[in-house]
Amino acid sequence: MIHRITIVLAFLTGIGMIFIGTRFLLAPDTAEAGYGINFNEASDYSFHYIKGIRDVFSGLLICIFVLTKQIKALGITLAVGTIIPTADMLIVLSKNYNSIVQAIPHISAIIICAIAGTILLLNKTSNKAI
């Protein structure tokens, strides 16, 4: 049961990442505020587009692994992918205009990725169909 819940949580995380990435691509100012940084200089959205496509790709990869039942690859991706929200959190917290509040989404992502990745990699049924 925990295995199935973890897979559903991973899929929802992937959908969430696609949403966040799409928001960076289509509404960069709104996404920037939600991310926890102030970056836009002279209407240059280059950073936003880079972040957006990174998140869309990561979300699609997670969803594709779930849909194709590549559970071991999903577990590895989530476990290793923990580096992304960790780096993002450190960047957000390095800004003097932020507090722990802006880091909460990143901390949540770290926890979800680390726990889900570990569960999927340690589960003996990882190679069996869902």
C-alpha positions as CSV (number, residue, x, y, z in Angstrom):
1,M,0.0,0.0,0.0
2,I,2.8,2.4,0.9
3,H,4.4,1.6,-2.5
4,R,1.3,2.6,-4.4
5,I,0.8,5.8,-2.3
6,T,4.4,6.7,-3.0
7,I,3.9,6.3,-6.7
8,V,0.8,8.4,-6.7
9,L,2.6,11.1,-4.7
10,A,5.5,11.0,-7.2
11,F,3.0,11.4,-10.1
12,L,1.3,14.4,-8.3
13,T,4.8,15.9,-7.7
14,G,5.5,15.5,-11.4
15,I,2.2,17.3,-12.3
16,G,3.1,20.0,-9.8
17,M,6.5,20.5,-11.4
18,I,4.9,20.8,-14.8
19,F,2.5,23.4,-13.5
20,I,5.4,25.4,-11.8
21,G,7.5,25.2,-15.0
22,T,4.6,26.3,-17.2
23,R,3.9,29.2,-14.8
24,F,7.6,30.3,-15.2
25,L,7.2,30.2,-19.0
26,L,3.8,31.9,-19.2
27,A,3.6,34.2,-16.1
28,P,7.2,34.7,-15.1
29,D,6.6,37.6,-12.7
30,T,4.0,35.6,-10.7
31,A,6.2,32.5,-10.7
32,E,9.2,34.6,-9.5
33,A,7.3,35.8,-6.5
34,G,6.2,32.3,-5.6
35,Y,9.7,30.9,-6.0
36,G,11.2,33.4,-3.4
37,I,13.6,35.5,-5.4
38,N,13.6,38.9,-7.0
39,F,15.5,38.5,-10.3
40,N,13.9,40.3,-13.2
41,E,16.0,43.1,-14.5
42,A,14.8,45.3,-17.4
43,S,12.2,42.8,-18.4
44,D,14.8,40.1,-19.0
45,Y,13.0,36.7,-18.4
46,S,15.9,34.5,-19.4
47,F,16.3,33.0,-15.9
48,H,12.5,32.4,-15.8
49,Y,12.5,30.5,-19.1
50,I,15.5,28.4,-18.0
51,K,13.9,27.5,-14.7
52,G,10.6,26.9,-16.4
53,I,11.8,24.4,-19.0
54,R,13.9,22.6,-16.3
55,D,10.8,22.1,-14.2
56,V,8.6,21.0,-17.1
57,F,11.3,18.5,-18.2
58,S,11.7,17.2,-14.6
59,G,7.9,16.9,-14.1
60,L,7.5,15.1,-17.5
61,L,10.3,12.7,-16.7
62,I,8.7,11.8,-13.3
63,C,5.2,11.3,-14.9
64,I,6.6,9.3,-17.8
65,F,8.4,7.0,-15.3
66,V,5.2,6.5,-13.4
67,L,3.1,5.9,-16.5
68,T,5.6,3.4,-18.0
69,K,6.1,1.7,-14.6
70,Q,9.8,2.4,-14.5
71,I,9.8,2.4,-10.7
72,K,13.5,1.9,-10.2
73,A,14.3,4.8,-12.6
74,L,11.6,6.9,-10.8
75,G,13.2,6.1,-7.4
76,I,16.7,7.0,-8.6
77,T,15.4,10.2,-10.2
78,L,13.6,11.3,-7.1
79,A,16.5,10.4,-4.8
80,V,19.2,12.1,-6.9
81,G,16.8,14.9,-7.9
82,T,16.7,16.0,-4.2
83,I,19.8,18.1,-5.1
84,I,17.6,20.5,-7.1
85,P,15.2,21.7,-4.4
86,T,18.2,21.6,-1.9
87,A,20.1,24.0,-4.1
88,D,17.0,26.1,-4.7
89,M,16.4,26.4,-1.0
90,L,19.9,27.5,-0.3
91,I,19.7,30.1,-3.0
92,V,16.4,31.4,-1.6
93,L,17.7,31.5,1.9
94,S,20.8,33.3,0.8
95,K,18.7,36.4,0.0
96,N,18.4,38.9,2.8
97,Y,14.8,39.7,1.8
98,N,13.6,36.1,2.4
99,S,12.8,34.1,5.5
100,I,12.0,30.4,6.2
101,V,8.5,31.0,4.8
102,Q,9.9,31.3,1.2
103,A,11.9,28.1,1.8
104,I,9.0,25.9,2.8
105,P,8.0,24.8,-0.7
106,H,11.6,23.8,-1.3
107,I,11.9,22.0,2.0
108,S,8.7,20.1,1.2
109,A,10.1,19.1,-2.1
110,I,13.3,17.8,-0.5
111,I,11.3,15.7,2.0
112,I,9.0,14.3,-0.6
113,C,11.8,13.4,-3.1
114,A,14.1,11.9,-0.4
115,I,11.4,9.8,1.2
116,A,9.6,8.7,-2.0
117,G,12.9,8.0,-3.7
118,T,14.2,5.9,-0.8
119,I,10.9,4.0,-0.5
120,L,10.9,3.1,-4.2
121,L,14.5,2.1,-4.2
122,L,14.2,-0.1,-1.1
123,N,10.9,-1.7,-2.0
124,K,11.5,-5.3,-3.1
125,T,8.6,-5.0,-5.5
126,S,10.2,-2.1,-7.4
127,N,10.6,-4.3,-10.5
128,K,7.1,-5.6,-10.5
129,A,4.1,-4.0,-12.2
130,I,2.1,-1.5,-10.1
